[in-house]
């Protein structure tokens, strides 16, 4: 096929597209691909693909990534993979790559790569650089978020405390057709039950004592955009029926009002508890669950993406430094972090680094500067005890474990809740149930 015809074909593709030969050299690239990497098609042709997209002198499979080039030329397979590519300014961008087997006029085989960037468009409300990582678990999660963002179905995010559920919700909003609308957040665990209905739906003047003026609710404010219900499992059972009616009809009234209002809202919810378990315990309505979980997405904990710890720590240390020179971790400190399970996930990592920055010397964080909690050892001992003959009932094991964590953290409830991966409200219920103070 003549070169100019090939160029015209790939230029017609809306997505970045590049053609690569057996030796990893780029033989053609469309304008979208060239613009992505800050060059012209003519400047990119002849370069090695891994130098352009990965800023690496070695092919990506030699750096541990699944490589479409290797899959095609060694195994005859056209695959779809997830990679982290780098722009001309070294900014990372998660990308889905779809490989295509191509044949030239002389019968020579080529790889065609079609790229689907997963990040939000520049200028959106989503700070893409906060979503740091390149591990397989992280890339698969970002790819899943990008896929579900395009639809209008309600989304339920599940993840342990501190994994970044609000950041994931912002990513969905920024990638969605509603990106120009408002992104409204409510932490359902932080709103008193007596004010919950007013927060969601608003109230009229004089609706109750202290309501001196009209107040628009979050549903009304999110009209045309996205409403994010964080810690949705904490919605009081008595108010779940009212929320369900609004989700079914799209209509609501302000507290104390008679006028029926409508709002076009895309709902994203998040929880660190399995809602179906809450349904079994009669703490959550099954019909509301099905309204919220049109699509459910699991967010991986930090212990399942340990390869992301070095870039995450570097990014967080830069954020903590502000305009000053950022601290760095020595090899022993980094190894200690990578061996830790992080029950509080990224939030706990940030807190650990924040403390370490205050105590380290000469801008270097050493292992002695990291005050890792001892709850891990306690949890291991508890788990071992349950495996022995004549083990205690599960409730008693949980009670003993919580009591041990209270001792470890000097009764500090928020730290205990973080170590357990639950909210403070949930911890309070467990303390009350087990008679712990």
Secondary structure, DSSP 8 states (H G I E B T S, - for coil): --HHHHHHHHHT-SS-EEEE-TTSBEEEE-HHHHHHTTS-HHHHTTSBHHHHHH--SS-GGGGT---HHHHHHHH----EEEEEEE-TT--EEEEEEEEEEEE-TTS-EEEEEEEEE-S--TTSS--GGGS---SHHHHHHHHHHHHHHTS-S-EEEE--TTS-HHHHHHHHHHHSTTTTS-EEEEETTTS-HHHHHHHHHEE-TTSSTT--S-EE-HHHHTTTSEEEEETGGGS-HHHHHHHHHHHHHSEE--BT--S-EE---EEEEEESS-HHHHHHTTSS-HHHHHHH-SEEEE---GGG-GGGHHHHHHHHHHHHHTTS---EE-HHHHHHHHHS--TTHHHHHHHHHHHHHHH-BTTEE-GGG----SHHHHHHHHHHHHTSTT---HHHHHHHHHHHHHHHTTT-HHHHHHHHTS-HHHHHHHHHHHT--
